Amino acid sequence: MMGEFILRNLAHRPLRTAIAVVGVAVEVALVVLIVGLTSGLLNETAKRIEGIGADIMLQPPNASFLIAFGTAPMPVKIGEKIAEIKYVQTVSPVLFQFNTSGVEVVYGIDNESFRAVSGGFVFLDGRDIEGPDDLLVDDVAAKSKHVRAGGTYRMFEHDWHVAGVVEHGKGARLFVPLATLQELVSARDKASVFFVKCTRPDHTPDVMGQMRQVFPGYTIRPLRDFLSLMTATNIPALEPFINAMIALAVAIGLLVIFLSMYTTVIERTRDIGVLKSLGAGKSFIIRAVLSESAMVCVFGIVAGVLLSYAARAGFLAMFPTLSILITPGWVLRAAGIALAGAIVGASYPAWLATRKDAVEALAYD
């Protein structure tokens, strides 16, 4: 009986019900997409770094693990000292440069040493780097930028020849010769990071210990632990940003439910009087109002999840390099947040409904 009563109430004002459902859907979609975008980008970036295949990464003192924002303060000659350490098989210097026009990180690589560390690229089209102006593009970036082997790509006020398209997963999406990038960004004989390959993976702790003795104060990390570092709590200001966006989404949902249920109570003052005259108690009135808001919220949650997947598909179609990770855990959290907000938003209208006098309510026009 209660369910039929609530459904009829919702159907009585379809436009208002639809607006409330959309409000909750936007709340859920915002939470799922904001968290999905940040976690997806972090996980995808970490996996590409691990995909390089190195065992150890050496950075300047106090360097952040966000290597995309690294500078180039280290002399390339440091690599020679690293190569002398026992159990070191190969060292590859890499120069990072952030391309603001494409919002991407470009790797300047020494082709021979980078191939030795990473195992080499898997070519889908074209050839390897041979000339100073050659550029390698991974398949995801090639699709996004609509480039192919043999074409030209302008970056850093310089025209690059797209030598080949490679399979993604080797750190960056764009690779250029180290020496050329050093000249372009005025970082001659400098590197942002050194990737180190050990003779065997189980030699990694020994090599790291020796490196800390030779390079005291430098940041030395094993790449196998890189994925665990890429979390919102480890990135400055990212977690507060996520929390702020979630709070904004909750505020939207709460206000929509509050306004919807408040106007519902005002419009149905006479109906509430009829229910009270028939013997309905305060608990029944409260349960009816809260159940109605909960049902609106359930519809909104379903619509919000569908909206999240539709929005993700749209974003990925427009920006193939994006990574949006939608997990069941955060879908459930978003649903719980929306439901809690709906109950809180409907609490005052429910209390207001119980305060109405039956005689006055029946006389209400």
ZAKOL-524153 format. One line per 5 residues: number of its first residue (from 1); their letters; for each residue x, z, y of C-alpha. Coordinates in nm, 4 decimals. Last residue first. Layout:
# ZAKOL-524153
NUM	A	X,Z,Y ~ ...
This chain:
# ZAKOL-524153
365	DYALA	-0.7004,-0.0115,2.5699 ~ -0.6210,0.3444,2.4679 ~ -0.9311,0.5550,2.3924 ~ -0.8311,0.5857,2.0253 ~ -0.4826,0.6904,2.1312
360	EVADK	-0.6153,0.9558,2.3619 ~ -0.8238,1.1052,2.0805 ~ -0.5370,1.0860,1.8254 ~ -0.2749,1.2371,2.0587 ~ 0.0516,1.0503,2.0514
355	RTALW	0.3577,1.2585,1.9725 ~ 0.4059,1.1098,1.6236 ~ 0.4496,0.7610,1.7728 ~ 0.7184,0.8828,2.0114 ~ 0.9180,1.0245,1.7189
350	APYSA	0.9034,0.6834,1.5483 ~ 0.9996,0.5065,1.8731 ~ 1.2941,0.7483,1.9057 ~ 1.4151,0.6998,1.5479 ~ 1.3884,0.3203,1.5420
345	GVIAG	1.7313,0.2547,1.6923 ~ 1.8953,0.5169,1.4702 ~ 1.7373,0.3671,1.1585 ~ 1.8355,0.0151,1.2650 ~ 2.1912,0.1201,1.3438
340	ALAIG	2.2272,0.2768,0.9992 ~ 2.0953,-0.0405,0.8399 ~ 2.3302,-0.2603,1.0418 ~ 2.6339,-0.0468,0.9583 ~ 2.5400,-0.0420,0.5905
335	AARLV	2.4971,-0.4203,0.5853 ~ 2.8308,-0.4676,0.7621 ~ 2.9943,-0.2373,0.5099 ~ 2.8365,-0.4286,0.2202 ~ 2.9606,-0.7601,0.3612
330	WGPTI	3.2980,-0.5936,0.4209 ~ 3.3347,-0.5029,0.0548 ~ 3.1969,-0.8337,-0.0705 ~ 3.4838,-1.0121,0.1084 ~ 3.4716,-1.2930,0.3630
325	LISLT	3.8236,-1.4165,0.4409 ~ 3.8418,-1.6621,0.7285 ~ 4.1588,-1.8745,0.7355 ~ 4.2082,-2.1195,1.0191 ~ 4.4313,-2.4251,0.9756
320	PFMAL	4.1296,-2.6472,0.9028 ~ 3.9895,-2.5968,1.2556 ~ 3.6690,-2.7978,1.3039 ~ 3.5578,-2.7997,0.9391 ~ 3.6952,-2.4481,0.8911
315	FGARA	3.4921,-2.3235,1.1869 ~ 3.1719,-2.4847,1.0593 ~ 3.2147,-2.3527,0.7057 ~ 3.2835,-2.0061,0.8434 ~ 2.9730,-2.0248,1.0635
310	AYSLL	2.7568,-2.1206,0.7636 ~ 2.9074,-1.8397,0.5541 ~ 2.8451,-1.5859,0.8290 ~ 2.4944,-1.7162,0.9010 ~ 2.4006,-1.6709,0.5343
305	VGAVI	2.5295,-1.3126,0.5496 ~ 2.3414,-1.2530,0.8747 ~ 2.0139,-1.3948,0.7400 ~ 2.0307,-1.1586,0.4426 ~ 2.1188,-0.8695,0.6737
300	GFVCV	1.8412,-0.9610,0.9174 ~ 1.5780,-0.9644,0.6432 ~ 1.7010,-0.6222,0.5335 ~ 1.7012,-0.4996,0.8951 ~ 1.3417,-0.6076,0.9495
295	MASES	1.2561,-0.4153,0.6327 ~ 1.4416,-0.1098,0.7605 ~ 1.2600,-0.1282,1.0958 ~ 0.9252,-0.1357,0.9133 ~ 1.0290,0.1496,0.6884
290	LVARI	1.1289,0.3570,0.9911 ~ 0.7937,0.3002,1.1626 ~ 0.5872,0.3659,0.8497 ~ 0.7924,0.6684,0.7458 ~ 0.7558,0.8229,1.0894
285	IFSKG	0.3790,0.7702,1.0861 ~ 0.3461,0.9071,0.7324 ~ 0.5592,1.2119,0.8150 ~ 0.3501,1.2839,1.1230 ~ 0.0324,1.3004,0.9186
280	AGLSK	-0.2286,1.0347,0.8459 ~ -0.5732,1.1947,0.8217 ~ -0.8064,0.9071,0.9041 ~ -0.8080,1.0094,1.2709 ~ -0.4289,0.9881,1.2647
275	LVGID	-0.4379,0.6332,1.1313 ~ -0.6970,0.5287,1.3911 ~ -0.4893,0.6821,1.6721 ~ -0.1821,0.4953,1.5459 ~ -0.3819,0.1728,1.5603
270	RTREI	-0.4809,0.2504,1.9213 ~ -0.1180,0.3030,2.0190 ~ -0.0208,-0.0160,1.8447 ~ 0.1149,-0.2023,2.1461 ~ 0.3260,0.0938,2.2570
265	VTTYM	0.4591,0.1598,1.9054 ~ 0.5514,-0.2055,1.8557 ~ 0.7120,-0.2226,2.1979 ~ 0.9367,0.0668,2.0971 ~ 1.0015,-0.0851,1.7538
260	SLFIV	1.1272,-0.4146,1.8967 ~ 1.3171,-0.2548,2.1832 ~ 1.4968,-0.0118,1.9504 ~ 1.5653,-0.2775,1.6864 ~ 1.7216,-0.5109,1.9432
255	LLGIA	1.9132,-0.2265,2.1060 ~ 2.0593,-0.1087,1.7746 ~ 2.1569,-0.4591,1.6636 ~ 2.3367,-0.5404,1.9879 ~ 2.5045,-0.1999,2.0035
250	VALAI	2.6245,-0.2386,1.6451 ~ 2.7814,-0.5757,1.7282 ~ 2.9568,-0.4284,2.0310 ~ 3.0840,-0.1349,1.8230 ~ 3.2145,-0.3821,1.5623
245	MANIF	3.3924,-0.5742,1.8377 ~ 3.5478,-0.2545,1.9723 ~ 3.6579,-0.1477,1.6240 ~ 3.8233,-0.4856,1.5662 ~ 4.0038,-0.4628,1.9020
240	PELAP	4.1117,-0.1033,1.8324 ~ 4.2538,-0.2251,1.4957 ~ 4.4417,-0.5141,1.6550 ~ 4.5995,-0.3136,1.9395 ~ 4.9432,-0.3014,1.7720
235	INTAT	4.9533,-0.4487,1.4210 ~ 5.0168,-0.2070,1.1349 ~ 4.6575,-0.0794,1.1140 ~ 4.5223,-0.4362,1.1015 ~ 4.7189,-0.5094,0.7850
230	MLSLF	5.0110,-0.7412,0.7167 ~ 5.2600,-0.4859,0.5887 ~ 5.1377,-0.5006,0.2273 ~ 5.1943,-0.8781,0.2226 ~ 5.5580,-0.8346,0.3245
225	DRLPR	5.6506,-0.6105,0.0331 ~ 5.7799,-0.8972,-0.1827 ~ 5.9775,-1.0196,0.1182 ~ 6.2188,-0.7282,0.1057 ~ 6.2944,-0.6109,0.4604
220	ITYGP	6.6094,-0.5602,0.6658 ~ 6.5829,-0.4771,1.0370 ~ 6.9290,-0.4381,1.1879 ~ 7.0503,-0.0943,1.2924 ~ 7.3618,-0.1033,1.0766
215	FVQRM	7.4577,-0.4576,0.9719 ~ 7.7413,-0.4270,0.7165 ~ 7.6186,-0.0979,0.5715 ~ 7.2536,-0.2018,0.5812 ~ 7.3501,-0.5293,0.4133
210	QGMVD	7.5162,-0.3433,0.1270 ~ 7.1990,-0.1437,0.0616 ~ 6.9826,-0.4535,0.0861 ~ 7.2045,-0.6305,-0.1671 ~ 7.1767,-0.3426,-0.4125
205	PTHDP	6.7975,-0.3206,-0.3703 ~ 6.7579,-0.7000,-0.4213 ~ 6.9715,-0.7238,-0.7356 ~ 6.6556,-0.7074,-0.9507 ~ 6.5507,-1.0439,-0.8066
200	RTCKV	6.8635,-1.2152,-0.9476 ~ 7.1391,-1.4089,-0.7710 ~ 6.9829,-1.2978,-0.4456 ~ 6.8200,-1.5309,-0.1927 ~ 6.8451,-1.4271,0.1717
195	FFVSA	6.6293,-1.5501,0.4588 ~ 6.7975,-1.4978,0.7942 ~ 6.5810,-1.4551,1.1026 ~ 6.5511,-1.5620,1.4651 ~ 6.8633,-1.7770,1.4743
190	KDRAS	7.1191,-1.8697,1.7395 ~ 7.3949,-2.1330,1.7525 ~ 7.2430,-2.2868,2.0656 ~ 6.9255,-2.1144,2.1787 ~ 6.8349,-2.3255,2.4810
185	VLEQL	6.4848,-2.4079,2.3531 ~ 6.5455,-2.7812,2.3017 ~ 6.9052,-2.7407,2.1893 ~ 6.8228,-2.4826,1.9234 ~ 6.5301,-2.6960,1.8090
180	TALPV	6.7616,-2.9912,1.7495 ~ 7.0190,-2.7837,1.5622 ~ 6.7604,-2.6267,1.3308 ~ 6.6035,-2.9553,1.2237 ~ 6.2209,-2.9435,1.2397
175	FLRAG	5.9512,-2.7832,1.0258 ~ 5.5784,-2.7497,1.1036 ~ 5.3242,-2.5556,0.8972 ~ 5.5342,-2.2429,0.8745 ~ 5.6232,-2.0158,0.5830
170	KGHEV	5.6559,-2.2370,0.2766 ~ 5.2921,-2.2389,0.1570 ~ 5.1595,-2.5844,0.2363 ~ 5.2453,-2.8975,0.0368 ~ 5.4497,-3.1441,0.2348
165	VGAVH	5.3800,-3.4386,0.4657 ~ 5.6892,-3.6377,0.5588 ~ 5.9116,-3.7888,0.8253 ~ 5.6803,-3.7377,1.1217 ~ 5.9072,-3.8641,1.4000
160	WDHEF	5.9152,-3.6191,1.6873 ~ 5.8668,-3.6948,2.0561 ~ 5.9846,-3.4094,2.2795 ~ 5.8117,-3.2176,2.5562 ~ 5.8127,-2.9141,2.3244
155	MRYTG	5.5876,-3.1095,2.0861 ~ 5.4793,-3.4705,2.0638 ~ 5.4023,-3.6086,1.7164 ~ 5.4831,-3.9630,1.6086 ~ 5.3721,-4.1330,1.2877
150	GARVH	5.5678,-4.2429,0.9826 ~ 5.4153,-3.9827,0.7557 ~ 5.0667,-3.8889,0.8621 ~ 4.8955,-3.7133,1.1493 ~ 4.5303,-3.6215,1.1991
145	KSKAA	4.6159,-3.2873,1.3607 ~ 4.3972,-3.0793,1.1272 ~ 4.4669,-3.2885,0.8199 ~ 4.8401,-3.2900,0.8849 ~ 4.8293,-2.9163,0.9583
140	VDDVL	4.6763,-2.8453,0.6167 ~ 4.9085,-3.0884,0.4350 ~ 5.2282,-2.9390,0.5753 ~ 5.4154,-3.1251,0.8467 ~ 5.7834,-3.2163,0.8351
135	LDDPG	5.9475,-3.3448,1.1535 ~ 6.2474,-3.5722,1.2035 ~ 6.4138,-3.5914,1.5439 ~ 6.7676,-3.4999,1.4322 ~ 6.7541,-3.7416,1.1352
130	EIDRG	6.7243,-3.6885,0.7600 ~ 6.4348,-3.4503,0.7019 ~ 6.2685,-3.5244,0.3678 ~ 6.0495,-3.8219,0.2842 ~ 5.6975,-3.9627,0.3185
125	DLFVF	5.3799,-3.8341,0.1549 ~ 5.2772,-3.5463,-0.0692 ~ 5.6235,-3.3936,-0.0834 ~ 5.6690,-3.0584,-0.2580 ~ 5.9302,-2.8819,-0.0516
120	GGSVA	6.2484,-2.7233,-0.1805 ~ 6.3243,-2.4248,-0.4030 ~ 6.2779,-2.1871,-0.1116 ~ 6.6314,-2.0513,-0.0793 ~ 6.8219,-2.3668,-0.1752
115	RFSEN	6.5862,-2.5883,0.0269 ~ 6.6364,-2.3658,0.3294 ~ 7.0132,-2.3907,0.2828 ~ 7.0129,-2.7721,0.2741 ~ 6.7559,-2.8308,0.5479
110	DIGYV	6.8926,-2.5927,0.8061 ~ 6.5605,-2.4997,0.9529 ~ 6.3836,-2.4792,1.2891 ~ 6.0467,-2.3363,1.1997 ~ 5.7500,-2.3982,1.4308
105	VEVGS	5.4841,-2.1332,1.4889 ~ 5.1392,-2.2480,1.5937 ~ 4.8986,-2.2372,1.8852 ~ 4.9132,-2.6179,1.9266 ~ 4.9930,-2.6249,2.2962
100	TNFQF	5.1562,-2.2835,2.2810 ~ 5.4176,-2.3871,2.0253 ~ 5.5879,-2.0633,1.9252 ~ 5.9496,-2.1130,1.8266 ~ 6.1175,-1.9569,1.5275
95	LVPSV	6.4771,-2.0309,1.4330 ~ 6.5716,-2.0045,1.0670 ~ 6.9068,-1.9198,0.9103 ~ 6.9245,-1.9668,0.5295 ~ 7.1448,-1.7550,0.3067
90	TQVYK	7.2088,-1.8337,-0.0617 ~ 7.3232,-1.6527,-0.3766 ~ 7.3923,-1.3016,-0.2544 ~ 7.4905,-1.0786,-0.5488 ~ 7.7924,-0.9353,-0.3648
85	IEAIK	7.7976,-0.9806,0.0106 ~ 8.0075,-1.2709,0.1419 ~ 7.6966,-1.4801,0.2163 ~ 7.5729,-1.2110,0.4570 ~ 7.8928,-1.2398,0.6587
80	EGIKV	7.8538,-1.6177,0.6826 ~ 7.4901,-1.5808,0.7852 ~ 7.5952,-1.3682,1.0817 ~ 7.7600,-1.6866,1.2103 ~ 7.4147,-1.8088,1.3214
75	PMPAT	7.4339,-1.5646,1.6097 ~ 7.1286,-1.3389,1.6427 ~ 6.9189,-1.3124,1.9591 ~ 6.6606,-1.5790,1.8723 ~ 6.3154,-1.4439,1.9550
70	GFAIL	6.0524,-1.3177,1.7135 ~ 5.6840,-1.3578,1.7944 ~ 5.5965,-1.5366,1.4727 ~ 5.8015,-1.2760,1.2895 ~ 5.5261,-1.0211,1.3150
65	FSANP	5.7335,-0.7787,1.1072 ~ 5.8523,-0.6479,1.4407 ~ 6.2214,-0.6328,1.5208 ~ 6.3766,-0.2968,1.6022 ~ 6.7276,-0.4356,1.5451
60	PQLMI	6.7424,-0.8133,1.4822 ~ 6.5941,-0.9583,1.1618 ~ 6.7142,-0.9912,0.8026 ~ 6.4674,-1.1050,0.5341 ~ 6.5291,-1.0411,0.1660
55	DAGIG	6.4200,-1.1960,-0.1647 ~ 6.3549,-1.5518,-0.0521 ~ 6.0837,-1.7650,-0.2133 ~ 5.9360,-1.9170,0.1012 ~ 5.5982,-1.8396,-0.0519
50	EIRKA	5.6283,-1.4783,0.0622 ~ 5.6049,-1.6013,0.4212 ~ 5.3099,-1.8269,0.3324 ~ 5.1363,-1.5372,0.1594 ~ 5.1840,-1.3158,0.4649
45	TENLL	5.0363,-1.5792,0.6965 ~ 4.7320,-1.6272,0.4735 ~ 4.6766,-1.2536,0.4446 ~ 4.7021,-1.1970,0.8187 ~ 4.4845,-1.4966,0.9057
40	GSTLG	4.2180,-1.3945,0.6571 ~ 4.2219,-1.0297,0.7623 ~ 4.1711,-1.1220,1.1273 ~ 3.9092,-1.3914,1.0647 ~ 3.7168,-1.1958,0.8021
35	VILVV	3.7041,-0.8831,1.0183 ~ 3.5641,-1.0776,1.3119 ~ 3.3427,-1.2915,1.0865 ~ 3.1830,-1.0063,0.8880 ~ 3.1210,-0.7843,1.1903
30	LAVEV	2.9868,-1.0666,1.4058 ~ 2.7676,-1.1992,1.1234 ~ 2.6093,-0.8589,1.0650 ~ 2.5244,-0.8080,1.4323 ~ 2.4051,-1.1676,1.4722
25	AVGVV	2.1742,-1.1203,1.1743 ~ 2.0417,-0.7938,1.3197 ~ 1.9500,-0.9698,1.6433 ~ 1.8075,-1.2691,1.4537 ~ 1.5795,-1.0377,1.2546
20	AIATR	1.4612,-0.8685,1.5738 ~ 1.3898,-1.2052,1.7369 ~ 1.1998,-1.3217,1.4273 ~ 0.9884,-1.0056,1.4239 ~ 0.9058,-1.0547,1.7910
15	LPRHA	0.8035,-1.4137,1.7264 ~ 0.6017,-1.3274,1.4144 ~ 0.3897,-1.0533,1.5790 ~ 0.1123,-0.9823,1.3226 ~ 0.3408,-1.0906,1.0373
10	LNRLI	0.5551,-0.7793,1.0793 ~ 0.2495,-0.5519,1.0816 ~ 0.1089,-0.7296,0.7772 ~ 0.4384,-0.6790,0.5945 ~ 0.4417,-0.3089,0.6838
5	FEGMM	0.0873,-0.2456,0.5543 ~ 0.1566,-0.4438,0.2369 ~ 0.4636,-0.2294,0.1701 ~ 0.2778,0.0941,0.2424 ~ 0.0000,0.0000,0.0000
